[in-house]
Amino acid sequence: MSDHSGRHPVQPIAVVGGGPVGLAAAIALASTGENVTLVARKVPYVDNRTTALLGKSIDFLDDIGVWRLCADKSAALKVMRLIDDTGRLVRAPEVRFSCEEIGRAAFGYNIENRLLIAALEQRASECASLTRIDDDAAGIIPGDAAVNVIAKGGQQLNARLVVGCDGRHSLCREAADIAVERRDLGQTALTFNVSHTRPHRDTSTEFHTPSGPCVFVPLPDQRCSVVWVSRPDEAARLSALGDAELGRAAERQAHSILGAMSVEGARFTFPLSIERPARLAAKRIVLAGEAAHVIPPIGAQGLNMGLRDASDLAELVAECLALGGDPGSDDVLAGYQRSRGADIASRTFAIDLANRSLISDFLPVQPARAIGLGLIGSIGPLRRLAMREGLSPSWRNNLLRMM
């Protein structure tokens, strides 16, 4: 590797990418007191998709001063229902999870991404040790002592640690020579929001169909966000419907439990895949968010994993800086790999297995899935364990305490 640090002053940390994970990572790292530069162009966020933020994600956003800015725009998730709507001969019984059973006020909160981004942007503007280059990165050049970051407009900086939050087509990942394994799932997610005539009662309901899950997640008032996973041709057909027809289709899929539905705003489709980088850190670069993992929107794990990336990294960097260390050192990169690798691998495996078992036509898989869900639904200790692990894996907490 060459060393570009002589051309520009060397700064401690740079974050590349201005999505929710990039903004959260920049704020958390700036909270250590070190100077952090965020390289990301500010663009209006017009997507009306939402995110269900679970347990530890809310705690993290609260700790970095973000949640207070948007909590009143979210809807609590107090009950989660899983309903087998496959129509198969062997079907799983309904599984119902209640936050009260594990002593929580809510599993989490669902919020529109644009409102979360606005709160993150506001909090970032308040951080004295966080500066911003309002531009996209055009080049990332690793060096022995620092990484050279070049913006499209020509502005440059050198940083001892670069945090790549630049999405599934990550420039940072490419610069670190980290290979990625990609697998197309042959499914497409259709997302849109609806208003409905019956109250959701803070209940998220997930219908399992032969082509994937369709989940109705509460929003404030009598509204829900919908994530409908199906075959690509069926997703295209649904997306092409007018608002009235799509509302009726959603009501039928929900078996009218929420009454009549009216579609609000735009709808979006995106193909589903699983992407797994060979490693999470190299050459003074660490990966977070979709640069580090891409999974289907099942179990609300995607952004929640990304926020755990940001939280764990900030803890590691804070410990390193407190000892006068180098935030881009091999020790920090190895610590990040240990803290995040097992969590990402286990969640990816679990979600992939759940999805495969749902859409599989292999007959022995269907009763096995039904029995597994039946056991979770009927055995209290197993059900409570599943709820706690869904919010935050206990082995991960033990690992962090040992590091």
C-alpha positions as CSV (number, residue, x, y, z in Angstrom):
1,M,0.0,0.0,0.0
2,S,1.2,3.5,-0.7
3,D,0.9,6.4,1.8
4,H,-1.0,9.5,0.8
5,S,-1.0,11.1,4.3
6,G,1.7,13.6,3.4
7,R,-0.6,15.5,0.9
8,H,-3.3,16.4,3.4
9,P,-3.5,16.6,7.2
10,V,-4.4,13.2,8.7
11,Q,-7.7,13.2,10.6
12,P,-8.9,10.4,13.0
13,I,-12.1,9.2,11.4
14,A,-14.1,9.6,8.2
15,V,-17.5,8.1,7.5
16,V,-18.5,7.6,3.8
17,G,-22.3,7.5,3.2
18,G,-25.2,9.5,4.4
19,G,-28.0,7.0,4.9
20,P,-29.4,6.1,8.4
21,V,-26.4,3.9,9.3
22,G,-23.8,6.4,8.0
23,L,-25.4,9.3,9.9
24,A,-25.8,7.2,13.1
25,A,-22.2,6.0,12.9
26,A,-20.9,9.6,12.4
27,I,-22.9,10.9,15.3
28,A,-21.8,8.0,17.6
29,L,-18.2,8.3,16.7
30,A,-18.3,12.1,17.1
31,S,-19.6,11.5,20.6
32,T,-16.2,10.1,21.5
33,G,-14.9,13.7,21.3
34,E,-12.7,13.0,18.3
35,N,-13.1,14.9,15.0
36,V,-15.2,13.0,12.5
37,T,-15.7,13.9,8.9
38,L,-18.9,12.7,7.1
39,V,-18.5,12.5,3.3
40,A,-22.1,12.4,2.0
41,R,-24.2,14.5,-0.2
42,K,-27.4,15.8,1.3
43,V,-30.3,14.7,-0.9
44,P,-34.1,15.0,-0.2
45,Y,-35.4,11.7,1.1
46,V,-38.7,11.1,-0.7
47,D,-39.0,7.4,-0.2
48,N,-42.1,6.6,2.0
49,R,-40.7,3.2,3.2
50,T,-40.6,2.6,7.0
51,T,-38.3,0.8,9.5
52,A,-39.3,-1.2,12.5
53,L,-36.7,-0.2,15.1
54,L,-36.3,-2.9,17.7
55,G,-35.1,-2.8,21.3
56,K,-31.4,-2.0,21.2
57,S,-31.7,0.2,18.2
58,I,-34.0,2.5,20.2
59,D,-31.6,2.5,23.1
60,F,-28.7,3.4,20.8
61,L,-30.6,6.2,19.0
62,D,-31.6,7.5,22.5
63,D,-28.0,7.4,23.7
64,I,-26.8,9.5,20.7
65,G,-29.6,12.1,21.1
66,V,-31.6,11.1,18.0
67,W,-34.7,9.4,19.4
68,R,-36.0,12.4,21.2
69,L,-36.3,14.2,17.9
70,C,-38.6,11.7,16.2
71,A,-40.2,9.4,18.9
72,D,-43.5,11.2,18.7
73,K,-43.7,10.3,15.0
74,S,-43.5,6.6,15.5
75,A,-45.9,3.8,16.3
76,A,-45.3,1.2,19.1
77,L,-45.0,-2.5,18.3
78,K,-46.5,-4.3,21.2
79,V,-47.8,-7.5,19.6
80,M,-46.4,-9.5,16.7
81,R,-48.6,-12.2,15.0
82,L,-47.3,-14.8,12.5
83,I,-50.1,-16.4,10.5
84,D,-49.7,-19.3,8.1
85,D,-51.6,-18.3,5.0
86,T,-50.0,-20.8,2.7
87,G,-53.1,-22.9,2.1
88,R,-51.0,-26.0,2.4
89,L,-52.2,-29.3,3.8
90,V,-49.9,-28.9,6.8
91,R,-50.0,-25.4,8.2
92,A,-48.4,-23.9,11.3
93,P,-50.6,-22.6,14.1
94,E,-50.7,-18.9,14.6
95,V,-47.8,-17.6,16.8
96,R,-48.4,-14.5,18.9
97,F,-45.7,-12.6,20.7
98,S,-46.6,-10.0,23.3
99,C,-44.0,-7.5,24.7
100,E,-45.6,-7.7,28.1
101,E,-44.6,-11.3,28.4
102,I,-40.9,-10.2,28.6
103,G,-41.5,-7.1,30.6
104,R,-41.2,-4.5,27.9
105,A,-43.4,-1.6,27.0
106,A,-42.9,-2.4,23.3
107,F,-40.7,-4.5,21.1
108,G,-39.8,-1.4,19.2
109,Y,-41.3,1.4,17.1
110,N,-42.1,1.7,13.4
111,I,-41.2,5.0,11.8
112,E,-41.0,6.4,8.2
113,N,-37.4,6.5,7.0
114,R,-37.7,10.1,5.9
115,L,-38.6,11.2,9.4
116,L,-35.8,9.1,10.9
117,I,-33.3,10.6,8.4
118,A,-34.5,14.2,9.3
119,A,-33.9,13.5,13.0
120,L,-30.4,12.1,12.3
121,E,-29.6,15.1,10.1
122,Q,-30.7,17.5,12.8
123,R,-28.7,15.7,15.4
124,A,-25.6,15.6,13.1
125,S,-25.8,19.4,12.7
126,E,-25.6,19.8,16.4
127,C,-22.4,17.8,16.9
128,A,-19.5,20.2,17.3
129,S,-16.8,17.6,16.4
130,L,-18.6,16.4,13.3
131,T,-17.9,18.2,10.0
132,R,-19.3,17.4,6.6
133,I,-18.2,17.3,3.0
134,D,-21.5,17.6,1.2
135,D,-20.5,15.5,-1.7
136,D,-20.3,11.9,-2.8
137,A,-17.0,10.0,-2.6
138,A,-15.3,9.3,-5.9
139,G,-12.1,7.6,-4.7
140,I,-10.9,5.6,-1.7
141,I,-7.2,4.9,-1.6
142,P,-5.8,2.9,1.4
143,G,-2.4,3.8,2.7
144,D,-0.1,2.5,5.4
145,A,-0.9,5.3,7.9
146,A,-4.2,6.6,6.5
147,V,-6.9,6.3,3.9
148,N,-7.2,9.0,1.2
149,V,-10.8,9.9,0.5
150,I,-11.5,11.9,-2.6
151,A,-14.9,13.6,-3.2
152,K,-16.4,14.0,-6.6
153,G,-15.8,17.8,-6.4
154,G,-12.1,17.3,-5.8
155,Q,-12.0,17.8,-2.0
156,Q,-9.7,15.3,-0.2
157,L,-9.0,14.2,3.3
158,N,-6.9,11.5,5.0
159,A,-8.3,9.5,7.9
160,R,-6.8,6.8,10.1
161,L,-10.1,5.0,10.0
162,V,-12.7,5.0,7.2
163,V,-16.2,3.7,7.9
164,G,-17.8,2.5,4.7
165,C,-21.6,3.0,5.0
166,D,-22.0,3.5,1.2
167,G,-24.4,0.7,0.4
168,R,-24.4,-2.6,-1.4
169,H,-22.3,-1.1,-4.3
170,S,-19.7,0.0,-1.8
171,L,-16.7,2.0,-3.0
172,C,-15.1,1.5,0.3
173,R,-15.5,-2.3,0.2
174,E,-14.0,-2.4,-3.3
175,A,-11.0,-0.2,-2.1
176,A,-10.4,-2.7,0.8
177,D,-10.3,-5.6,-1.7
178,I,-13.1,-7.4,0.1
179,A,-14.9,-9.8,-2.1
180,V,-18.7,-10.3,-1.7
181,E,-20.9,-13.3,-2.3
182,R,-24.3,-12.4,-3.8
183,R,-27.3,-14.7,-4.2
184,D,-30.5,-13.6,-5.9
185,L,-33.5,-15.0,-4.1
186,G,-36.0,-14.9,-7.0
187,Q,-38.4,-12.8,-4.9
188,T,-39.4,-9.1,-5.1
189,A,-40.6,-6.9,-2.2
190,L,-43.4,-4.4,-2.8
191,T,-43.7,-1.7,-0.2
192,F,-46.4,0.9,0.3
193,N,-48.4,2.5,3.1
194,V,-52.1,2.2,3.8
195,S,-54.8,3.8,6.0
196,H,-57.5,1.4,7.2
197,T,-60.9,1.5,8.9
198,R,-60.1,-0.7,11.9
199,P,-57.5,0.0,14.6
200,H,-54.2,-2.0,14.4
201,R,-53.9,-2.0,18.2
202,D,-50.1,-1.7,18.0
203,T,-50.1,-5.2,16.4
204,S,-47.8,-6.2,13.6
205,T,-49.3,-9.0,11.6
206,E,-47.2,-11.2,9.2
207,F,-49.0,-13.5,6.8
208,H,-46.9,-16.3,5.4
209,T,-47.7,-17.1,1.8
210,P,-46.2,-19.7,-0.5
211,S,-44.1,-16.9,-2.2
212,G,-43.0,-15.0,0.9
213,P,-44.3,-13.0,3.8
214,C,-46.7,-10.1,3.7
215,V,-46.5,-8.0,6.8
216,F,-48.7,-5.1,8.0
217,V,-46.7,-2.9,10.5
218,P,-48.4,-0.2,12.6
219,L,-47.9,3.5,11.8
220,P,-49.4,6.4,13.8
221,D,-53.2,6.6,13.7
222,Q,-55.0,3.9,11.7
223,R,-52.2,3.4,9.2
224,C,-49.8,0.6,8.4
225,S,-46.7,0.1,6.3
226,V,-46.9,-3.0,4.0
227,V,-44.0,-5.2,2.9
228,W,-45.3,-7.7,0.5
229,V,-42.8,-10.3,-0.8
230,S,-43.8,-12.4,-3.8
231,R,-42.6,-13.7,-7.1
232,P,-41.2,-10.9,-9.4
233,D,-44.1,-11.2,-11.9
234,E,-46.7,-11.0,-9.1
235,A,-45.0,-8.0,-7.5
236,A,-45.0,-6.3,-10.9
237,R,-48.7,-7.0,-11.4
238,L,-49.5,-5.7,-7.9
239,S,-47.4,-2.6,-8.4
240,A,-49.1,-1.7,-11.6
241,L,-52.6,-1.7,-10.0
242,G,-54.3,1.6,-9.3
243,D,-54.5,2.8,-5.7
244,A,-58.1,1.5,-5.3
245,E,-57.3,-2.0,-6.7
246,L,-54.1,-2.3,-4.7
247,G,-56.0,-1.3,-1.5
248,R,-58.5,-4.0,-2.1
249,A,-55.8,-6.5,-2.8
250,A,-54.1,-5.6,0.4
251,E,-57.4,-5.9,2.3
252,R,-57.9,-9.4,0.8
253,Q,-54.4,-10.5,1.8
254,A,-55.0,-9.2,5.3
255,H,-58.3,-11.1,5.4
256,S,-60.0,-7.7,6.3
257,I,-58.6,-7.8,9.9
258,L,-57.9,-4.0,9.4
259,G,-61.0,-3.3,7.4
260,A,-61.0,-1.4,4.1
261,M,-57.6,-0.1,3.0
262,S,-56.6,3.0,1.1
263,V,-53.1,3.3,-0.4
264,E,-51.1,6.4,0.6
265,G,-48.4,7.8,-1.5
266,A,-46.0,5.9,-3.8
267,R,-45.2,2.3,-3.9
268,F,-41.7,0.7,-4.5
269,T,-40.4,-2.6,-5.6
270,F,-37.0,-4.1,-5.1
271,P,-35.5,-7.5,-5.9
272,L,-34.4,-9.6,-2.9
273,S,-30.9,-11.0,-2.5
274,I,-28.4,-12.0,0.2
275,E,-25.0,-10.4,0.1
276,R,-22.1,-11.5,2.4
277,P,-18.7,-9.9,2.2
278,A,-15.8,-12.2,2.9
279,R,-14.8,-10.0,5.9
280,L,-15.9,-6.8,7.5
281,A,-12.7,-4.8,7.8
282,A,-9.3,-4.4,6.0
283,K,-6.8,-1.7,5.2
284,R,-8.1,0.8,7.8
285,I,-11.6,0.4,6.4
286,V,-14.6,-1.1,8.2
287,L,-17.9,-1.8,6.6
288,A,-21.3,-1.1,8.1
289,G,-24.9,-1.3,7.0
290,E,-25.6,-2.7,3.5
291,A,-21.9,-2.5,2.7
292,A,-21.6,-5.2,5.3
293,H,-24.8,-7.2,4.9
294,V,-27.8,-7.4,2.6
295,I,-30.7,-9.6,3.7
296,P,-34.4,-9.9,2.9
297,P,-36.9,-7.6,4.8
298,I,-37.9,-10.5,7.1
299,G,-37.9,-10.0,10.9
300,A,-37.0,-6.3,10.6
301,Q,-33.3,-7.1,10.9
302,G,-31.7,-5.1,8.1
303,L,-31.4,-1.6,9.5
304,N,-31.3,-2.9,13.1
305,M,-28.2,-4.8,12.3
306,G,-26.7,-1.7,10.7
307,L,-27.3,0.3,13.8
308,R,-25.7,-2.4,15.9
309,D,-22.7,-2.1,13.5
310,A,-22.5,1.6,14.3
311,S,-23.0,1.1,18.0
312,D,-20.3,-1.6,18.4
313,L,-17.8,0.3,16.3
314,A,-18.3,3.5,18.4
315,E,-17.7,1.4,21.6
316,L,-14.5,-0.1,20.1
317,V,-13.2,3.2,18.9
318,A,-13.9,5.0,22.2
319,E,-12.0,2.3,24.1
320,C,-9.1,2.6,21.7
321,L,-8.9,6.4,21.8
322,A,-9.2,6.4,25.6
323,L,-5.9,4.4,25.6
324,G,-4.3,6.8,23.1
325,G,-4.5,4.2,20.3
326,D,-5.0,4.3,16.5
327,P,-8.6,3.9,15.6
328,G,-7.6,2.3,12.3
329,S,-5.2,-0.2,13.8
330,D,-5.4,-3.9,13.2
331,D,-6.6,-4.5,16.8
332,V,-9.7,-2.3,16.2
333,L,-10.4,-3.9,12.9
334,A,-10.1,-7.4,14.3
335,G,-12.3,-6.4,17.3
336,Y,-15.0,-5.1,14.9
337,Q,-14.8,-8.4,12.9
338,R,-15.3,-10.4,16.1
339,S,-18.1,-8.2,17.5
340,R,-20.1,-8.1,14.3
341,G,-19.2,-11.2,12.4
342,A,-21.1,-13.7,14.5
343,D,-24.2,-11.5,14.8
344,I,-24.4,-10.9,11.0
345,A,-23.7,-14.5,10.1
346,S,-26.3,-15.9,12.5
347,R,-29.0,-13.4,11.6
348,T,-28.4,-14.0,7.9
349,F,-28.5,-17.8,8.3
350,A,-31.7,-17.6,10.4
351,I,-33.5,-15.3,8.0
352,D,-32.4,-17.3,4.9
353,L,-33.6,-20.5,6.6
354,A,-37.0,-19.0,7.5
355,N,-37.5,-17.8,4.0
356,R,-36.4,-21.1,2.4
357,S,-38.6,-23.1,4.6
358,L,-41.6,-20.9,3.8
359,I,-41.3,-21.0,0.0
360,S,-40.0,-24.6,-0.3
361,D,-42.2,-27.1,-2.1
362,F,-40.2,-30.0,-0.6
363,L,-42.9,-31.8,1.4
364,P,-40.8,-32.8,4.5
365,V,-39.9,-29.2,5.0
366,Q,-43.5,-28.0,5.5
367,P,-44.4,-30.2,8.6
368,A,-41.0,-29.5,10.1
369,R,-41.6,-25.7,9.8
370,A,-45.2,-26.1,11.2
371,I,-43.9,-28.2,14.2
372,G,-41.1,-25.6,14.9
373,L,-43.5,-22.7,14.9
374,G,-46.0,-24.7,16.9
375,L,-43.4,-25.3,19.6
376,I,-42.4,-21.7,19.8
377,G,-46.0,-20.6,20.0
378,S,-47.0,-23.1,22.7
379,I,-44.0,-23.4,25.0
380,G,-43.6,-20.3,27.2
381,P,-39.9,-20.4,27.9
382,L,-39.1,-21.1,24.3
383,R,-41.4,-18.3,23.1
384,R,-39.8,-15.8,25.5
385,L,-36.3,-16.8,24.5
386,A,-37.3,-16.3,20.8
387,M,-38.6,-12.8,21.7
388,R,-35.5,-11.8,23.6
389,E,-33.1,-13.2,21.0
390,G,-35.0,-11.4,18.3
391,L,-34.4,-8.0,20.0
392,S,-30.8,-8.6,21.0
393,P,-28.8,-11.9,20.9
394,S,-27.6,-12.8,24.4
395,W,-24.4,-14.4,23.2
396,R,-23.5,-11.1,21.6
397,N,-23.8,-9.2,24.9
398,N,-21.6,-11.8,26.5
399,L,-19.0,-11.5,23.7
400,L,-18.9,-7.7,24.1
401,R,-18.3,-8.0,27.8
402,M,-15.4,-10.3,27.2
403,M,-13.7,-8.1,24.7
